[in-house]
């Protein structure tokens, strides 16, 4: 992964100005404990919410594709696939909507200064997501979930595509808003608020061009691993009634992964290069170096933030310079000491979040490559060890996405709007007890909901798909049904 960037002396490197937006005069600053608890509360909500779009966006596309194939071919196998994955999609979609709604309330309740400051920009963007994506999903989700056998197949297929388009549109708006916070452009400041001067620049900000394709590929890949892993489980368990569906779904998943994984590694490389140019402290933190004279690649570090050094690090010698495309034996990646102490992100979360994402991605790439080779050699379904490994890889996409979001959000600290609004200045004035009580309540609620969701998936998978209709594999579809 090429993340090289030329070392820039601190005096010559452009630095974001000090916080330009702060609490209104007379409003007391939130205590450090309130800031930390508020960050934990939002982080837990965000991770819980992201678990569901990480699967449902890709599943919605799968459902639209397989139902369309069923309409065109009449093959009942695709209808069986649709009916099975629709159940898992429906519950995940509902929980994702609920968790996302909670996040919007937290913007105003826990992050009042932030909501006031970015409202004219982010408020409009989120509002457009509701008006376009959410309304589109809400308008067709009922037809998608309950229209099978009740409405014409072509209408049903249209509903599936509209829901899939809605999930992709929602991803677009959310990534646009978050990318603007990472690299704010096209605005002016007035009365402590950001106001858009150029909506095209705001919505299609430079970070969006890199982060949107990276995230879109990530959710499609995550769903492919989920589908592939569960399909492999049916093959490992030799569930006779589920064998045709499992074979077809596993082939589809590996085909998707074989195409998207190489593209994702390339796109991720470009995203890292862009980040090194626009958010250099994040790059410094996830490389795990305090100084700029390292040529190794850190596998493990125990950073000492106060002393600005690693108390322990395990590295691969010279690998850092190779990754940075510098064969002279030195790496071009600067160390975190080049960034002023009050602008440094947390190395712990940024370093290990990146490694969770990157190493999982490399593992996914290698597994997908092996699976494609086995499929081309017609040995995939006769390779029990590979199938068992595929089962273990079921949550790989979710792990990688979670690690990536940890890097994106904690690596941008101490800014909530990069270079313009500090996180410490964005929090509402609440008591420690209020934030701690709601944090505990959210943790209890989310653990419960997550356990229920996982149990539902396990029960659905164990129950298996509905039996295939009897008769020929591809029966004729009456013209009245497809007209």
Steps between C-alpha positions, in 0.01 A plus 500: 500500500663822388452771759817694438513874535800729493619613843387859550671715762258618767567864426429455131204264527159670473322475834128531551410816688406480864136428575285748316172405664453483875216500753302821524628760748380429851448129437736297722733249341417133544726312737756251358299214653185611316694528174646152538170339601319675214758372255461145629123522478505619141771250404298207638188623322691544174665156513167334583329686214777425249469127561168494315570711188822303467276204410166637385632724221664205329211265581253742340700485176514119521122480550436728204732299274374153592134597476560659160673181384205300629254715305704466181572126528223360716761292685354434848848477651531879479162543664618273781815711538293818506257375764777378728721811498199731513433387858848591621499825303165614645601480867843655441344781297253582780766504771727716283226761454433514874869534589549769237207698638658492846819648356312802363354568845848478653620774265264749663495369856863406566672718241307825513781732393583270212136483389468878514825556311456251217120504481481713182725247323463157662133559586418554135702194393332272754165651409560413136579143603162480672308661213663286231647175631282439806174586326598280205577208729186555705286517188615167358617292798146375567462378141841334517434317826132406454432522127638158407205308354265796543614739229631451148861375490622796297350741752665298773836521323458876462432531875818303575709727280348812655589378850853416384532841337374661821766327712771609256363854496500507881864390501579781256347776714655373825847470345465847350417652839773312685759573231424872522579483872829332410591760237269806525478711185253729325375685810508833674471572873242734649370531856682186614358286220617345175299608197535341157620733227544231237278195549676305227831543684335411832328185380775383264787600726849364425484238775168367368655406166730257683295391800168429324627231259708355783193468724268384223736219411538418870127444561464288185801292599374465857166363382679262262702352788185468709315318222802287414567401861143389571485315169823321588347397834217320319757315289711407802191370681388322182147636525347321202199731459726807501773364271384659169448841661827482691700406193350779291537763776859403572585521130335843477683622813841385378435650157420836659803479727728397217406817312467751786787407733783606263312820420451570870870466576579745221232747614614466862855582397381820333296590807806461723709718269232770502476480877876542533475821298199645684514345850866426558467440879262211430760337274771558759286336769395188311858435390594496869818709463593796718814584303550516125816290470339155517530253214314209660128427501342488845289194576453579870559814703439610857506880469592734785313820414655708778858422402437487124648156446406134481570304814485184288484439128529194278593578143599336175836658402508692170138416418393858572729638234382239250134582562581869471661423164840621618761229442780714646425355844319802640129561522339826394232473767548775761468433872237635735751728674475728197143583605444736796386312814158666504429381144605136533240223470501202732763260368350201679164505322629625167786250479300192597187608315705520181659161557162340565382638166815443295601156619142376474488637145818312408355182650178550306694555178702180544192296591299635207787423261524143631123457471490622141782262406319207664177593323668521161661161562159358605632404843327764712217284630737211573739702717371465859791689658448799275125492564556495875737795463232686304264452795754665731534786252128584515544819713825607328338785309336645809831484689681683219232770473498555876879533502485745211245722672708500819795624294290763322337643813765469771779587257337836426507601867519745671273645229135424438509728193861467393701813569191703591315363802660304781319205654541647849316814387215313329343326801179608670522621859377191686580348835722196530210305651269578206749383241614198703141386564400523134825332395428207731144481370615497137761231568240277668245560225742445212650185650148364540394592146822364353454171687141474375609574143780242507262244651247572226763447231612174662142372521425604142814332369433182697142491373637524147335615178150407392485184285535545127173478307453165332513478123753603238793716603389787281122490458326731259366816657147589389492808279234653726748506786782674317295740294 
